[in-house]
């Protein structure tokens, strides 16, 4: 048996809006909320609309694609996230600087902010990375 990542989970102030942002980033359909049958089951178990709205997901229902899960966090964050996502616009090749800059502009139009650009080398390999934040301040890198 081997492990696999079931979800990438974010604590969020507004789970629905953050799910919309990451759906757009990943090219997934815009989230429409939970399945009505699931909502009925959740309500039958005693959950309120507010409790149901405390969670959202960004996913295209393809098991080969990563599911992003968002859960409302009602407490003050005490420390910086120790894990972040590295994303790229292509799955079959390395993006050029120009392509990364175009993707950066698309993500900014969706609500991301640019933190800084990192340029360095790992041995003979150039590393060009654009550090960004999603609308709630979660760090991710575009490379």
N, CA, C and O atoms as a GROMACS GRO file, in nm:
protein
  572
    1UNK      N    1   0.084  -0.117   0.000
    1UNK     CA    2   0.000   0.000   0.000
    1UNK      C    3   0.089   0.124   0.000
    1UNK      O    4   0.194   0.125   0.064
    2UNK      N    5   0.048   0.227  -0.071
    2UNK     CA    6   0.118   0.355  -0.068
    2UNK      C    7   0.017   0.464  -0.037
    2UNK      O    8  -0.103   0.447  -0.058
    3UNK      N    9   0.066   0.574   0.011
    3UNK     CA   10  -0.021   0.687   0.043
    3UNK      C   11  -0.035   0.778  -0.078
    3UNK      O   12   0.048   0.777  -0.169
    4UNK      N   13  -0.140   0.854  -0.078
    4UNK     CA   14  -0.160   0.957  -0.180
    4UNK      C   15  -0.225   1.076  -0.112
    4UNK      O   16  -0.283   1.062  -0.004
    5UNK      N   17  -0.218   1.190  -0.171
    5UNK     CA   18  -0.279   1.310  -0.114
    5UNK      C   19  -0.428   1.308  -0.148
    5UNK      O   20  -0.465   1.305  -0.265
    6UNK      N   21  -0.512   1.310  -0.046
    6UNK     CA   22  -0.656   1.310  -0.067
    6UNK      C   23  -0.706   1.451  -0.099
    6UNK      O   24  -0.785   1.469  -0.192
    7UNK      N   25  -0.660   1.549  -0.024
    7UNK     CA   26  -0.700   1.689  -0.042
    7UNK      C   27  -0.580   1.777  -0.010
    7UNK      O   28  -0.491   1.738   0.065
    8UNK      N   29  -0.579   1.894  -0.066
    8UNK     CA   30  -0.496   2.002  -0.016
    8UNK      C   31  -0.594   2.093   0.056
    8UNK      O   32  -0.684   2.150  -0.006
    9UNK      N   33  -0.576   2.107   0.186
    9UNK     CA   34  -0.674   2.177   0.269
    9UNK      C   35  -0.621   2.313   0.312
    9UNK      O   36  -0.507   2.327   0.356
   10UNK      N   37  -0.707   2.413   0.299
   10UNK     CA   38  -0.677   2.550   0.340
   10UNK      C   39  -0.775   2.588   0.451
   10UNK      O   40  -0.894   2.560   0.442
   11UNK      N   41  -0.725   2.652   0.556
   11UNK     CA   42  -0.814   2.720   0.649
   11UNK      C   43  -0.847   2.853   0.583
   11UNK      O   44  -0.758   2.920   0.529
   12UNK      N   45  -0.974   2.891   0.586
   12UNK     CA   46  -1.017   3.010   0.512
   12UNK      C   47  -1.115   3.093   0.592
   12UNK      O   48  -1.195   3.039   0.669
   13UNK      N   49  -1.109   3.223   0.574
   13UNK     CA   50  -1.209   3.311   0.633
   13UNK      C   51  -1.338   3.301   0.554
   13UNK      O   52  -1.448   3.306   0.611
   14UNK      N   53  -1.326   3.287   0.421
   14UNK     CA   54  -1.443   3.272   0.334
   14UNK      C   55  -1.418   3.153   0.241
   14UNK      O   56  -1.365   3.170   0.131
   15UNK      N   57  -1.457   3.033   0.285
   15UNK     CA   58  -1.430   2.912   0.206
   15UNK      C   59  -1.484   2.917   0.063
   15UNK      O   60  -1.417   2.874  -0.030
   16UNK      N   61  -1.604   2.969   0.045
   16UNK     CA   62  -1.665   2.971  -0.088
   16UNK      C   63  -1.586   3.058  -0.184
   16UNK      O   64  -1.561   3.018  -0.298
   17UNK      N   65  -1.547   3.177  -0.139
   17UNK     CA   66  -1.472   3.268  -0.227
   17UNK      C   67  -1.334   3.213  -0.258
   17UNK      O   68  -1.286   3.227  -0.370
   18UNK      N   69  -1.268   3.152  -0.160
   18UNK     CA   70  -1.136   3.096  -0.185
   18UNK      C   71  -1.146   2.974  -0.278
   18UNK      O   72  -1.057   2.951  -0.360
   19UNK      N   73  -1.254   2.898  -0.267
   19UNK     CA   74  -1.276   2.786  -0.359
   19UNK      C   75  -1.296   2.839  -0.502
   19UNK      O   76  -1.247   2.778  -0.597
   20UNK      N   77  -1.366   2.949  -0.516
   20UNK     CA   78  -1.384   3.009  -0.650
   20UNK      C   79  -1.250   3.052  -0.708
   20UNK      O   80  -1.221   3.026  -0.826
   21UNK      N   81  -1.167   3.117  -0.626
   21UNK     CA   82  -1.036   3.161  -0.673
   21UNK      C   83  -0.954   3.043  -0.721
   21UNK      O   84  -0.904   3.045  -0.834
   22UNK      N   85  -0.939   2.939  -0.638
   22UNK     CA   86  -0.854   2.826  -0.675
   22UNK      C   87  -0.914   2.745  -0.790
   22UNK      O   88  -0.839   2.684  -0.867
   23UNK      N   89  -1.046   2.742  -0.803
   23UNK     CA   90  -1.107   2.676  -0.919
   23UNK      C   91  -1.066   2.748  -1.046
   23UNK      O   92  -1.032   2.684  -1.146
   24UNK      N   93  -1.069   2.881  -1.044
   24UNK     CA   94  -1.029   2.958  -1.161
   24UNK      C   95  -0.880   2.939  -1.190
   24UNK      O   96  -0.841   2.925  -1.306
   25UNK      N   97  -0.796   2.938  -1.087
   25UNK     CA   98  -0.653   2.918  -1.105
   25UNK      C   99  -0.627   2.785  -1.175
   25UNK      O  100  -0.548   2.777  -1.269
   26UNK      N  101  -0.694   2.680  -1.128
   26UNK     CA  102  -0.668   2.545  -1.177
   26UNK      C  103  -0.747   2.508  -1.303
   26UNK      O  104  -0.727   2.401  -1.360
   27UNK      N  105  -0.836   2.596  -1.346
   27UNK     CA  106  -0.917   2.567  -1.464
   27UNK      C  107  -1.032   2.473  -1.435
   27UNK      O  108  -1.085   2.409  -1.526
   28UNK      N  109  -1.072   2.464  -1.309
   28UNK     CA  110  -1.186   2.380  -1.270
   28UNK      C  111  -1.315   2.460  -1.289
   28UNK      O  112  -1.312   2.583  -1.294
   29UNK      N  113  -1.429   2.391  -1.299
   29UNK     CA  114  -1.556   2.463  -1.308
   29UNK      C  115  -1.580   2.545  -1.180
   29UNK      O  116  -1.534   2.508  -1.072
   30UNK      N  117  -1.651   2.655  -1.194
   30UNK     CA  118  -1.681   2.736  -1.076
   30UNK      C  119  -1.765   2.653  -0.979
   30UNK      O  120  -1.862   2.589  -1.020
   31UNK      N  121  -1.730   2.654  -0.852
   31UNK     CA  122  -1.807   2.575  -0.755
   31UNK      C  123  -1.951   2.623  -0.746
   31UNK      O  124  -1.979   2.743  -0.748
   32UNK      N  125  -2.042   2.528  -0.736
   32UNK     CA  126  -2.185   2.562  -0.725
   32UNK      C  127  -2.242   2.523  -0.590
   32UNK      O  128  -2.363   2.530  -0.569
   33UNK      N  129  -2.156   2.482  -0.499
   33UNK     CA  130  -2.204   2.440  -0.367
   33UNK      C  131  -2.215   2.290  -0.359
   33UNK      O  132  -2.188   2.218  -0.455
   34UNK      N  133  -2.256   2.244  -0.244
   34UNK     CA  134  -2.267   2.101  -0.219
   34UNK      C  135  -2.388   2.042  -0.289
   34UNK      O  136  -2.488   2.111  -0.312
   35UNK      N  137  -2.380   1.916  -0.322
   35UNK     CA  138  -2.490   1.843  -0.385
   35UNK      C  139  -2.614   1.853  -0.296
   35UNK      O  140  -2.604   1.835  -0.175
   36UNK      N  141  -2.731   1.882  -0.354
   36UNK     CA  142  -2.853   1.899  -0.274
   36UNK      C  143  -2.885   1.777  -0.185
   36UNK      O  144  -2.937   1.793  -0.075
   37UNK      N  145  -2.855   1.656  -0.233
   37UNK     CA  146  -2.879   1.537  -0.150
   37UNK      C  147  -2.786   1.536  -0.029
   37UNK      O  148  -2.827   1.497   0.081
   38UNK      N  149  -2.662   1.578  -0.049
   38UNK     CA  150  -2.568   1.587   0.063
   38UNK      C  151  -2.615   1.693   0.163
   38UNK      O  152  -2.609   1.671   0.284
   39UNK      N  153  -2.661   1.806   0.113
   39UNK     CA  154  -2.709   1.913   0.200
   39UNK      C  155  -2.828   1.864   0.282
   39UNK      O  156  -2.837   1.891   0.401
   40UNK      N  157  -2.920   1.792   0.219
   40UNK     CA  158  -3.036   1.738   0.291
   40UNK      C  159  -2.992   1.643   0.402
   40UNK      O  160  -3.045   1.647   0.512
   41UNK      N  161  -2.894   1.558   0.371
   41UNK     CA  162  -2.842   1.466   0.472
   41UNK      C  163  -2.774   1.541   0.587
   41UNK      O  164  -2.793   1.506   0.704
   42UNK      N  165  -2.697   1.643   0.554
   42UNK     CA  166  -2.630   1.722   0.657
   42UNK      C  167  -2.731   1.792   0.746
   42UNK      O  168  -2.715   1.795   0.868
   43UNK      N  169  -2.834   1.850   0.686
   43UNK     CA  170  -2.938   1.918   0.764
   43UNK      C  171  -3.016   1.818   0.850
   43UNK      O  172  -3.051   1.849   0.964
   44UNK      N  173  -3.042   1.700   0.796
   44UNK     CA  174  -3.113   1.597   0.873
   44UNK      C  175  -3.032   1.554   0.995
   44UNK      O  176  -3.088   1.509   1.095
   45UNK      N  177  -2.899   1.568   0.985
   45UNK     CA  178  -2.815   1.532   1.100
   45UNK      C  179  -2.804   1.645   1.200
   45UNK      O  180  -2.739   1.630   1.304
   46UNK      N  181  -2.868   1.759   1.170
   46UNK     CA  182  -2.871   1.869   1.265
   46UNK      C  183  -2.783   1.987   1.230
   46UNK      O  184  -2.776   2.084   1.305
   47UNK      N  185  -2.716   1.982   1.116
   47UNK     CA  186  -2.629   2.093   1.078
   47UNK      C  187  -2.711   2.211   1.026
   47UNK      O  188  -2.816   2.193   0.964
   48UNK      N  189  -2.661   2.332   1.053
   48UNK     CA  190  -2.726   2.454   1.005
   48UNK      C  191  -2.666   2.494   0.870
   48UNK      O  192  -2.562   2.442   0.830
   49UNK      N  193  -2.734   2.586   0.800
   49UNK     CA  194  -2.681   2.638   0.673
   49UNK      C  195  -2.544   2.700   0.694
   49UNK      O  196  -2.455   2.684   0.610
   50UNK      N  197  -2.525   2.770   0.805
   50UNK     CA  198  -2.396   2.833   0.834
   50UNK      C  199  -2.287   2.728   0.852
   50UNK      O  200  -2.175   2.746   0.802
   51UNK      N  201  -2.317   2.621   0.921
   51UNK     CA  202  -2.218   2.515   0.940
   51UNK      C  203  -2.183   2.447   0.807
   51UNK      O  204  -2.067   2.411   0.784
   52UNK      N  205  -2.281   2.431   0.722
   52UNK     CA  206  -2.256   2.370   0.590
   52UNK      C  207  -2.171   2.464   0.506
   52UNK      O  208  -2.084   2.419   0.432
   53UNK      N  209  -2.196   2.595   0.517
   53UNK     CA  210  -2.120   2.694   0.440
   53UNK      C  211  -1.977   2.711   0.493
   53UNK      O  212  -1.896   2.781   0.431
   54UNK      N  213  -1.945   2.649   0.606
   54UNK     CA  214  -1.810   2.657   0.662
   54UNK      C  215  -1.709   2.577   0.581
   54UNK      O  216  -1.590   2.581   0.609
   55UNK      N  217  -1.755   2.503   0.480
   55UNK     CA  218  -1.666   2.421   0.399
   55UNK      C  219  -1.700   2.436   0.252
   55UNK      O  220  -1.816   2.456   0.214
   56UNK      N  221  -1.597   2.427   0.170
   56UNK     CA  222  -1.615   2.436   0.024
   56UNK      C  223  -1.504   2.356  -0.042
   56UNK      O  224  -1.404   2.321   0.021
   57UNK      N  225  -1.522   2.326  -0.171
   57UNK     CA  226  -1.418   2.255  -0.244
   57UNK      C  227  -1.399   2.314  -0.383
   57UNK      O  228  -1.491   2.372  -0.441
   58UNK      N  229  -1.279   2.296  -0.435
   58UNK     CA  230  -1.246   2.330  -0.573
   58UNK      C  231  -1.196   2.200  -0.635
   58UNK      O  232  -1.093   2.147  -0.594
   59UNK      N  233  -1.270   2.150  -0.734
   59UNK     CA  234  -1.232   2.023  -0.795
   59UNK      C  235  -1.314   2.006  -0.922
   59UNK      O  236  -1.426   2.058  -0.932
   60UNK      N  237  -1.261   1.932  -1.017
   60UNK     CA  238  -1.334   1.908  -1.141
   60UNK      C  239  -1.389   1.765  -1.149
   60UNK      O  240  -1.430   1.720  -1.256
   61UNK      N  241  -1.389   1.695  -1.036
   61UNK     CA  242  -1.440   1.558  -1.025
   61UNK      C  243  -1.354   1.454  -1.097
   61UNK      O  244  -1.393   1.338  -1.106
   62UNK      N  245  -1.238   1.495  -1.148
   62UNK     CA  246  -1.148   1.401  -1.214
   62UNK      C  247  -1.053   1.345  -1.108
   62UNK      O  248  -0.975   1.420  -1.050
   63UNK      N  249  -1.057   1.214  -1.081
   63UNK     CA  250  -0.972   1.156  -0.978
   63UNK      C  251  -0.822   1.176  -1.002
   63UNK      O  252  -0.743   1.166  -0.909
   64UNK      N  253  -0.783   1.205  -1.126
   64UNK     CA  254  -0.642   1.230  -1.156
   64UNK      C  255  -0.600   1.372  -1.119
   64UNK      O  256  -0.480   1.403  -1.118
   65UNK      N  257  -0.697   1.458  -1.089
   65UNK     CA  258  -0.667   1.598  -1.056
   65UNK      C  259  -0.680   1.620  -0.905
   65UNK      O  260  -0.759   1.555  -0.837
   66UNK      N  261  -0.601   1.713  -0.857
   66UNK     CA  262  -0.599   1.743  -0.714
   66UNK      C  263  -0.727   1.813  -0.669
   66UNK      O  264  -0.777   1.902  -0.737
   67UNK      N  265  -0.778   1.770  -0.556
   67UNK     CA  266  -0.894   1.835  -0.494
   67UNK      C  267  -0.844   1.933  -0.389
   67UNK      O  268  -0.758   1.899  -0.308
   68UNK      N  269  -0.899   2.054  -0.389
   68UNK     CA  270  -0.868   2.155  -0.289
   68UNK      C  271  -0.990   2.169  -0.197
   68UNK      O  272  -1.104   2.177  -0.244
   69UNK      N  273  -0.965   2.172  -0.069
   69UNK     CA  274  -1.071   2.173   0.031
   69UNK      C  275  -1.051   2.295   0.121
   69UNK      O  276  -0.938   2.325   0.160
   70UNK      N  277  -1.158   2.364   0.153
   70UNK     CA  278  -1.151   2.488   0.230
   70UNK      C  279  -1.242   2.478   0.352
   70UNK      O  280  -1.359   2.442   0.341
   71UNK      N  281  -1.187   2.509   0.466
   71UNK     CA  282  -1.261   2.498   0.592
   71UNK      C  283  -1.246   2.629   0.668
   71UNK      O  284  -1.136   2.679   0.688
   72UNK      N  285  -1.361   2.684   0.711
   72UNK     CA  286  -1.357   2.812   0.783
   72UNK      C  287  -1.278   2.795   0.912
   72UNK      O  288  -1.298   2.700   0.988
   73UNK      N  289  -1.189   2.889   0.935
   73UNK     CA  290  -1.105   2.889   1.055
   73UNK      C  291  -1.140   3.013   1.133
   73UNK      O  292  -1.119   3.124   1.086
   74UNK      N  293  -1.194   2.995   1.250
   74UNK     CA  294  -1.245   3.107   1.330
   74UNK      C  295  -1.149   3.153   1.439
   74UNK      O  296  -1.190   3.220   1.534
   75UNK      N  297  -1.023   3.118   1.427
   75UNK     CA  298  -0.926   3.155   1.529
   75UNK      C  299  -0.814   3.235   1.465
   75UNK      O  300  -0.792   3.226   1.344
   76UNK      N  301  -0.745   3.313   1.544
   76UNK     CA  302  -0.633   3.391   1.493
   76UNK      C  303  -0.519   3.298   1.452
   76UNK      O  304  -0.486   3.204   1.524
   77UNK      N  305  -0.461   3.325   1.339
   77UNK     CA  306  -0.345   3.246   1.296
   77UNK      C  307  -0.226   3.286   1.381
   77UNK      O  308  -0.198   3.405   1.400
   78UNK      N  309  -0.157   3.186   1.433
   78UNK     CA  310  -0.045   3.213   1.522
   78UNK      C  311   0.089   3.209   1.454
   78UNK      O  312   0.186   3.262   1.506
   79UNK      N  313   0.097   3.146   1.338
   79UNK     CA  314   0.226   3.136   1.270
   79UNK      C  315   0.207   3.130   1.119
   79UNK      O  316   0.097   3.104   1.069
   80UNK      N  317   0.315   3.153   1.050
   80UNK     CA  318   0.319   3.148   0.905
   80UNK      C  319   0.297   3.004   0.858
   80UNK      O  320   0.342   2.910   0.922
   81UNK      N  321   0.227   2.989   0.746
   81UNK     CA  322   0.211   2.855   0.689
   81UNK      C  323   0.348   2.794   0.663
   81UNK      O  324   0.437   2.863   0.613
   82UNK      N  325   0.366   2.668   0.696
   82UNK     CA  326   0.494   2.602   0.674
   82UNK      C  327   0.496   2.523   0.544
   82UNK      O  328   0.600   2.471   0.506
   83UNK      N  329   0.384   2.514   0.477
   83UNK     CA  330   0.375   2.444   0.350
   83UNK      C  331   0.307   2.537   0.251
   83UNK      O  332   0.214   2.609   0.288
   84UNK      N  333   0.353   2.536   0.129
   84UNK     CA  334   0.283   2.614   0.027
   84UNK      C  335   0.282   2.535  -0.104
   84UNK      O  336   0.356   2.438  -0.120
   85UNK      N  337   0.200   2.578  -0.196
   85UNK     CA  338   0.190   2.513  -0.327
   85UNK      C  339   0.287   2.577  -0.425
   85UNK      O  340   0.308   2.698  -0.423
   86UNK      N  341   0.344   2.496  -0.511
   86UNK     CA  342   0.417   2.543  -0.628
   86UNK      C  343   0.331   2.505  -0.747
   86UNK      O  344   0.299   2.387  -0.766
   87UNK      N  345   0.294   2.604  -0.828
   87UNK     CA  346   0.210   2.574  -0.944
   87UNK      C  347   0.282   2.616  -1.071
   87UNK      O  348   0.372   2.701  -1.069
   88UNK      N  349   0.241   2.556  -1.181
   88UNK     CA  350   0.298   2.586  -1.311
   88UNK      C  351   0.187   2.582  -1.415
   88UNK      O  352   0.091   2.507  -1.399
   89UNK      N  353   0.199   2.661  -1.521
   89UNK     CA  354   0.092   2.660  -1.621
   89UNK      C  355   0.093   2.539  -1.714
   89UNK      O  356  -0.002   2.520  -1.790
   90UNK      N  357   0.197   2.457  -1.710
   90UNK     CA  358   0.206   2.344  -1.802
   90UNK      C  359   0.236   2.216  -1.727
   90UNK      O  360   0.303   2.218  -1.624
   91UNK      N  361   0.186   2.103  -1.777
   91UNK     CA  362   0.220   1.975  -1.715
   91UNK      C  363   0.320   1.896  -1.798
   91UNK      O  364   0.365   1.789  -1.757
   92UNK      N  365   0.356   1.948  -1.917
   92UNK     CA  366   0.444   1.871  -2.004
   92UNK      C  367   0.577   1.938  -2.032
   92UNK      O  368   0.661   1.882  -2.103
   93UNK      N  369   0.598   2.057  -1.978
   93UNK     CA  370   0.726   2.126  -2.001
   93UNK      C  371   0.742   2.241  -1.903
   93UNK      O  372   0.648   2.282  -1.835
   94UNK      N  373   0.863   2.290  -1.897
   94UNK     CA  374   0.894   2.404  -1.811
   94UNK      C  375   0.850   2.533  -1.881
   94UNK      O  376   0.873   2.549  -2.001
   95UNK      N  377   0.787   2.623  -1.808
   95UNK     CA  378   0.740   2.749  -1.865
   95UNK      C  379   0.855   2.849  -1.879
   95UNK      O  380   0.948   2.850  -1.798
   96UNK      N  381   0.847   2.932  -1.981
   96UNK     CA  382   0.945   3.039  -2.000
   96UNK      C  383   0.911   3.153  -1.904
   96UNK      O  384   0.802   3.156  -1.846
   97UNK      N  385   1.004   3.246  -1.888
   97UNK     CA  386   0.977   3.365  -1.805
   97UNK      C  387   0.855   3.440  -1.857
   97UNK      O  388   0.769   3.481  -1.779
   98UNK      N  389   0.847   3.456  -1.988
   98UNK     CA  390   0.734   3.530  -2.047
   98UNK      C  391   0.601   3.459  -2.018
   98UNK      O  392   0.501   3.525  -1.989
   99UNK      N  393   0.601   3.327  -2.026
   99UNK     CA  394   0.478   3.251  -1.996
   99UNK      C  395   0.442   3.262  -1.848
   99UNK      O  396   0.325   3.273  -1.813
  100UNK      N  397   0.543   3.259  -1.761
  100UNK     CA  398   0.516   3.274  -1.618
  100UNK      C  399   0.464   3.414  -1.587
  100UNK      O  400   0.374   3.430  -1.504
  101UNK      N  401   0.518   3.514  -1.652
  101UNK     CA  402   0.470   3.650  -1.630
  101UNK      C  403   0.326   3.666  -1.679
  101UNK      O  404   0.247   3.736  -1.616
  102UNK      N  405   0.293   3.603  -1.790
  102UNK     CA  406   0.154   3.607  -1.840
  102UNK      C  407   0.060   3.536  -1.742
  102UNK      O  408  -0.050   3.583  -1.716
  103UNK      N  409   0.104   3.422  -1.688
  103UNK     CA  410   0.022   3.350  -1.590
  103UNK      C  411   0.010   3.432  -1.462
  103UNK      O  412  -0.097   3.436  -1.402
  104UNK      N  413   0.118   3.497  -1.420
  104UNK     CA  414   0.112   3.585  -1.304
  104UNK      C  415   0.003   3.690  -1.324
  104UNK      O  416  -0.078   3.714  -1.234
  105UNK      N  417   0.000   3.754  -1.442
  105UNK     CA  418  -0.099   3.857  -1.470
  105UNK      C  419  -0.240   3.801  -1.464
  105UNK      O  420  -0.332   3.867  -1.415
  106UNK      N  421  -0.259   3.678  -1.514
  106UNK     CA  422  -0.392   3.615  -1.509
  106UNK      C  423  -0.433   3.592  -1.364
  106UNK      O  424  -0.548   3.617  -1.328
  107UNK      N  425  -0.340   3.544  -1.281
  107UNK     CA  426  -0.372   3.516  -1.141
  107UNK      C  427  -0.399   3.644  -1.064
  107UNK      O  428  -0.485   3.646  -0.975
  108UNK      N  429  -0.327   3.751  -1.094
  108UNK     CA  430  -0.354   3.880  -1.030
  108UNK      C  431  -0.494   3.927  -1.066
  108UNK      O  432  -0.565   3.979  -0.981
  109UNK      N  433  -0.534   3.910  -1.192
  109UNK     CA  434  -0.670   3.948  -1.234
  109UNK      C  435  -0.776   3.868  -1.158
  109UNK      O  436  -0.888   3.915  -1.141
  110UNK      N  437  -0.740   3.747  -1.113
  110UNK     CA  438  -0.834   3.664  -1.036
  110UNK      C  439  -0.837   3.702  -0.888
  110UNK      O  440  -0.927   3.659  -0.815
  111UNK      N  441  -0.741   3.782  -0.843
  111UNK     CA  442  -0.739   3.824  -0.703
  111UNK      C  443  -0.612   3.794  -0.627
  111UNK      O  444  -0.602   3.827  -0.508
  112UNK      N  445  -0.514   3.732  -0.692
  112UNK     CA  446  -0.386   3.705  -0.625
  112UNK      C  447  -0.304   3.834  -0.618
  112UNK      O  448  -0.332   3.931  -0.688
  113UNK      N  449  -0.203   3.833  -0.533
  113UNK     CA  450  -0.108   3.943  -0.528
  113UNK      C  451   0.033   3.886  -0.545
  113UNK      O  452   0.062   3.773  -0.507
  114UNK      N  453   0.118   3.968  -0.604
  114UNK     CA  454   0.258   3.927  -0.623
  114UNK      C  455   0.338   3.972  -0.502
  114UNK      O  456   0.332   4.088  -0.461
  115UNK      N  457   0.412   3.880  -0.446
  115UNK     CA  458   0.497   3.909  -0.330
  115UNK      C  459   0.635   3.955  -0.377
  115UNK      O  460   0.680   4.064  -0.342
  116UNK      N  461   0.702   3.871  -0.456
  116UNK     CA  462   0.832   3.907  -0.510
  116UNK      C  463   0.872   3.803  -0.614
  116UNK      O  464   0.813   3.696  -0.623
  117UNK      N  465   0.972   3.838  -0.693
  117UNK     CA  466   1.028   3.748  -0.792
  117UNK      C  467   1.163   3.699  -0.741
  117UNK      O  468   1.245   3.778  -0.694
  118UNK      N  469   1.184   3.570  -0.750
  118UNK     CA  470   1.309   3.509  -0.705
  118UNK      C  471   1.384   3.458  -0.826
  118UNK      O  472   1.329   3.385  -0.908
  119UNK      N  473   1.510   3.496  -0.836
  119UNK     CA  474   1.594   3.449  -0.945
  119UNK      C  475   1.722   3.396  -0.884
  119UNK      O  476   1.791   3.467  -0.811
  120UNK      N  477   1.753   3.274  -0.914
  120UNK     CA  478   1.874   3.214  -0.860
  120UNK      C  479   1.914   3.094  -0.944
  120UNK      O  480   1.860   3.071  -1.052
  121UNK      N  481   2.008   3.020  -0.892
  121UNK     CA  482   2.056   2.902  -0.963
  121UNK      C  483   2.068   2.786  -0.865
  121UNK      O  484   2.107   2.804  -0.749
  122UNK      N  485   2.034   2.671  -0.911
  122UNK     CA  486   2.056   2.547  -0.839
  122UNK      C  487   2.152   2.469  -0.926
  122UNK      O  488   2.112   2.403  -1.022
  123UNK      N  489   2.280   2.479  -0.890
  123UNK     CA  490   2.381   2.425  -0.979
  123UNK      C  491   2.377   2.500  -1.111
  123UNK      O  492   2.379   2.623  -1.111
  124UNK      N  493   2.370   2.430  -1.223
  124UNK     CA  494   2.368   2.498  -1.353
  124UNK      C  495   2.228   2.541  -1.396
  124UNK      O  496   2.212   2.601  -1.502
  125UNK      N  497   2.126   2.512  -1.316
  125UNK     CA  498   1.987   2.536  -1.356
  125UNK      C  499   1.935   2.668  -1.301
  125UNK      O  500   1.939   2.694  -1.181
  126UNK      N  501   1.887   2.751  -1.393
  126UNK     CA  502   1.827   2.877  -1.350
  126UNK      C  503   1.692   2.849  -1.284
  126UNK      O  504   1.614   2.768  -1.333
  127UNK      N  505   1.667   2.917  -1.175
  127UNK     CA  506   1.537   2.909  -1.108
  127UNK      C  507   1.473   3.047  -1.113
  127UNK      O  508   1.525   3.142  -1.056
  128UNK      N  509   1.360   3.055  -1.181
  128UNK     CA  510   1.282   3.178  -1.190
  128UNK      C  511   1.147   3.148  -1.128
  128UNK      O  512   1.070   3.068  -1.181
  129UNK      N  513   1.118   3.211  -1.015
  129UNK     CA  514   0.997   3.182  -0.938
  129UNK      C  515   0.930   3.313  -0.902
  129UNK      O  516   0.996   3.409  -0.863
  130UNK      N  517   0.798   3.317  -0.915
  130UNK     CA  518   0.721   3.434  -0.873
  130UNK      C  519   0.643   3.394  -0.748
  130UNK      O  520   0.553   3.310  -0.754
  131UNK      N  521   0.680   3.454  -0.637
  131UNK     CA  522   0.612   3.426  -0.511
  131UNK      C  523   0.484   3.509  -0.507
  131UNK      O  524   0.487   3.630  -0.532
  132UNK      N  525   0.371   3.444  -0.475
  132UNK     CA  526   0.241   3.512  -0.477
  132UNK      C  527   0.161   3.476  -0.352
  132UNK      O  528   0.201   3.390  -0.273
  133UNK      N  529   0.048   3.543  -0.336
  133UNK     CA  530  -0.046   3.512  -0.228
  133UNK      C  531  -0.187   3.508  -0.287
  133UNK      O  532  -0.222   3.586  -0.375
  134UNK      N  533  -0.267   3.413  -0.235
  134UNK     CA  534  -0.407   3.407  -0.278
  134UNK      C  535  -0.484   3.519  -0.208
  134UNK      O  536  -0.424   3.590  -0.128
  135UNK      N  537  -0.613   3.536  -0.236
  135UNK     CA  538  -0.688   3.647  -0.177
  135UNK      C  539  -0.691   3.650  -0.023
  135UNK      O  540  -0.720   3.754   0.036
  136UNK      N  541  -0.663   3.538   0.042
  136UNK     CA  542  -0.660   3.537   0.188
  136UNK      C  543  -0.518   3.537   0.244
  136UNK      O  544  -0.498   3.521   0.364
  137UNK      N  545  -0.420   3.556   0.157
  137UNK     CA  546  -0.282   3.570   0.203
  137UNK      C  547  -0.201   3.441   0.208
  137UNK      O  548  -0.086   3.443   0.252
  138UNK      N  549  -0.258   3.329   0.163
  138UNK     CA  550  -0.182   3.204   0.160
  138UNK      C  551  -0.077   3.212   0.050
  138UNK      O  552  -0.106   3.248  -0.064
  139UNK      N  553   0.046   3.177   0.085
  139UNK     CA  554   0.158   3.187  -0.008
  139UNK      C  555   0.158   3.068  -0.106
  139UNK      O  556   0.128   2.955  -0.069
  140UNK      N  557   0.192   3.100  -0.231
  140UNK     CA  558   0.217   2.996  -0.330
  140UNK      C  559   0.319   3.050  -0.429
  140UNK      O  560   0.338   3.172  -0.439
  141UNK      N  561   0.384   2.962  -0.500
  141UNK     CA  562   0.485   3.004  -0.597
  141UNK      C  563   0.444   2.960  -0.736
  141UNK      O  564   0.390   2.850  -0.756
  142UNK      N  565   0.471   3.046  -0.831
  142UNK     CA  566   0.447   3.018  -0.972
  142UNK      C  567   0.584   2.993  -1.034
  142UNK      O  568   0.672   3.078  -1.028
  143UNK      N  569   0.600   2.873  -1.093
  143UNK     CA  570   0.731   2.840  -1.150
  143UNK      C  571   0.717   2.754  -1.273
  143UNK      O  572   0.817   2.717  -1.334
   0.00000   0.00000   0.00000
